[in-house]
Amino acid sequence: MFQIALNRLRAVHFQYLGFGFFWAVSFTVLSGFIPIRSTPSYALYSFAQQWLIGVIPLLGACVYRDRMCSLPRFCVPAAGLFLSASVFLFAAFAFMGVDVVVLPLLAALCAGIASGLFFLQWQVFYASTGESLAAICIPTSAVLSVAIHLLMGRIPWIPVTLVILGVILPVLAVWSLAHSLAEIEHYEAVPFTGVVVRTTISELWKPVFCVAALGFVWHLVAAVVTTSQSGLVSFSLGGFAIAALLIVLLELFFPRGFDVLRIYQILFPLIAGVLLIATFMGGALNSALVGVLMFGFEVMNLLLLMVVASYPSRKGLSPMLVYGICVVPTFISMALGTMVGQALGPLAAQDFTYFIGVLFACVYALSMVLLLISHTRQQSLISEAASTSSRASEDGVALDEDAPDYDDRALDLAGKKGLSPREVEVMVLLARGHSIASISRRLFISENTTRGHTKAIYRKLDVHSRQGLIDLVDPVGK
């Protein structure tokens, strides 16, 4: 088990974690400067940014839906430029005393555009690199962002902090994204149609609904409760870090993965219990309450990101389309939660009974989500069984026992055509009927690498398909 985990870690290159640089900038700007969080300009920025980071990626996915699996090349440096602009515009109204209402909105707009460009392009990379590698890279990037944020907190001088946030980290984010995208092998995607959208929604709406519900409750409670800003940030940061570390460990040592809906059923008693306990503590656990809610949301959200990363390549869909359909609703639900919480906050602060009612309403809402997904659990189990059967066949378990032994002929052919040792391994598995994903899991390489080896094999053997390879290896059809 430890050797398998080590092999999976070896496949992770440093640039694959570059999404953590973007996350670190966003997280530090939103939560790292506590003294300014009570100003009207910051409130306007935060409100606009929450909506724009949800709406702009959706618009980008729709605008570039016909490109299927890639954005124009200028989008990589543009993402870094907009990220830098958002930091310095933020600094203008937060630290330089520029009292212009439009500045927070411009900063939020730049942050939203940067988010859309980074989100969509990293989604293309994760979808192309394969489920196994994405399952490690996504939560590890989250851990990296927390580590960077903690280091930023030890820098006392604001100008140095702004240079790091506005120049160094955006440059690193662009560098890592460009190098990661340069390695991928694009696949042919199914055309964007209404049927494709409806099918995707019908298959993924339940995990999206669970994550969106948790995001709504988390932001609603965070806006309603009264607590110190430092305590709120500490517990939120702790919840985010623990969630990311937990997912990394689970994915390393349990590579079969976890069902998002089952994880929600496990998390619900924990979250509901903390909500109920908080009603009897008179606000003493408010910071911990927000931290637990963020922990539950981030566990579910990271699992959803992994599903969204693996689903497009398995179904042959556009990664950006799937991201827009499945992840954007969670951003919008969080923005709605903040709006509702800010509307209820003054009443809850004046009347503790009203505050208790809000928490009980949150428990009720989450229990309704649990009831809904439990009611449809039988259908999910049938789908899961079919998926397991498909995975078993994909891994070669269900192949006909009388399938021809290609190995000797494949090795002899490989020697004549000058295939590398790794290409030989890939060729043998291809000839035995394994999929790209199955070969990647068996050889502990990314799906990008497997696709690259496959193209090289076809080129060297002068064939154009798997069937052509099989016919070449087994010309008599034995």
Secondary structure, 3 states (H helix, E strand, C coil): CHHHHHHHHHCCCHHHHCHHHHHHHHHHHHHCCHHHCCCHHHHHHHHHHHHHHHHHHHHHHHHCHHHCCCCCCCHHHHHHHHHHHHHHHHHHHHCCCCCCCHHHHHHHHHHHHHHHHHHHHHHHHHHHHCHHHHHHHHHHHHHHHHHHHHHHCCCCCHHHHHHHHHHHHHHHHHHHHHHHHHHCCCCCCCCCCHHHHHHHHHHHHHHHHHHHHHHHHHHHHHHHCCCCHHHHHHHHHHHHHHHHHHHHHHHHHCCCCCCHHHHHHHHHHHHHHHHHHHHCCCCCCHHHHHHHHHHHHHHHHHHHHHHHHHHHHHHCCCHHHHHHHHCHHHHHHHHHHHHHHHHHHHHHHHCHHHHHHHHHHHHHHHHHHHHHHHHCHHHHHHHHHHHHHHHHHHCCCCCCCCCCCCHHHHHHHHHHHCCCHHHHHHHHHHHCCCCHHHHHHHHCCCHHHHHHHHHHHHHHHCCCCHHHHHHHHCCCCC
